[in-house]
Amino acid sequence: MSKIVFIKNNSKEIRDKLKQSGFSVCICASFEDSIWLDYHPEEKMSYDIHGVGFCDKGDPEENMSPIERIEEWLKLDWYFCKEREFYDDIDDFLKHYKKL
């Protein structure tokens, strides 16, 4: 079963720290509405870290704030996998997940 790990913060400094730690970071992590980051430790993806909170124009969630979108998506059983971890701090995340 796959798992998703959320980092409940996002900034250039956090993304740089992830890159310095060996993680690849998707461009979507730098989108304005990407207020969280996610990592799928059990899946091989083109990038390790992705942004969470943005949506495409025309999506039903377009008029919501990024945090409202995330809260809605977390309620849905099918949007994110059911096994979830949350980290408020990048250093805590890096203690649990290492790339180098």
C-alpha positions in Angstrom: 0.0 0.0 0.0 1.3 3.4 -0.9 1.7 6.3 1.5 1.8 10.1 1.1 3.8 12.4 3.3 2.9 16.0 3.7 5.2 18.9 4.7 2.8 21.6 5.9 5.1 24.4 4.8 6.6 25.5 1.6 9.2 28.2 0.8 12.3 28.6 -1.4 14.4 27.9 1.7 12.6 24.6 2.4 12.8 23.6 -1.3 16.5 24.4 -1.3 17.1 22.4 1.9 15.3 19.4 0.3 17.5 19.7 -2.8 20.6 19.9 -0.7 19.4 16.7 1.0 19.2 14.9 -2.3 15.5 15.2 -3.1 14.4 16.3 -6.6 11.7 19.0 -6.5 9.1 19.4 -9.2 8.5 22.9 -10.6 4.9 22.7 -9.3 6.3 23.1 -5.8 7.1 26.7 -6.6 3.6 27.6 -7.9 2.1 30.4 -5.9 -0.8 28.3 -4.4 1.5 25.3 -3.5 1.5 26.0 0.2 2.3 22.4 1.2 4.6 19.8 -0.3 4.2 16.1 -0.7 6.4 13.0 -1.0 5.5 9.5 -2.0 8.3 7.4 -0.4 7.0 4.1 -1.8 6.5 5.2 -5.4 8.9 6.0 -8.2 7.9 9.4 -9.6 9.7 11.7 -12.0 10.3 14.1 -9.0 10.4 13.2 -5.3 8.7 16.4 -4.0 5.5 18.0 -5.4 3.5 21.1 -4.5 0.0 20.8 -2.9 -2.7 23.5 -2.9 -2.7 24.6 -6.5 -5.4 23.7 -9.1 -5.9 24.3 -12.8 -8.1 27.1 -14.1 -11.6 25.9 -14.5 -11.4 23.3 -11.7 -14.3 23.3 -9.3 -11.9 24.3 -6.5 -10.6 27.4 -8.4 -12.5 29.9 -6.1 -11.2 28.3 -2.9 -8.1 29.3 -1.1 -5.2 26.8 -1.2 -5.8 25.6 2.4 -9.5 25.2 1.7 -8.6 23.0 -1.3 -6.2 20.9 0.7 -8.8 20.5 3.5 -11.4 19.4 0.9 -9.1 17.0 -0.8 -8.1 15.4 2.5 -11.8 14.6 3.2 -12.0 12.6 -0.1 -11.1 8.9 0.2 -9.9 8.8 -3.4 -7.9 12.1 -3.9 -4.9 11.1 -1.7 -4.0 7.6 -0.6 -5.3 6.7 2.8 -2.0 6.3 4.6 -0.8 9.8 5.4 1.9 11.4 7.5 2.2 15.1 8.3 5.2 17.2 9.2 5.1 20.8 10.3 8.8 21.2 10.2 11.3 20.4 7.4 13.9 19.2 9.9 11.5 16.6 11.4 10.7 15.4 7.9 14.4 15.1 7.1 15.0 13.1 10.3 12.6 10.5 9.0 13.3 10.6 5.3 16.8 10.6 3.9 17.9 10.6 0.3 21.7 11.0 0.5 
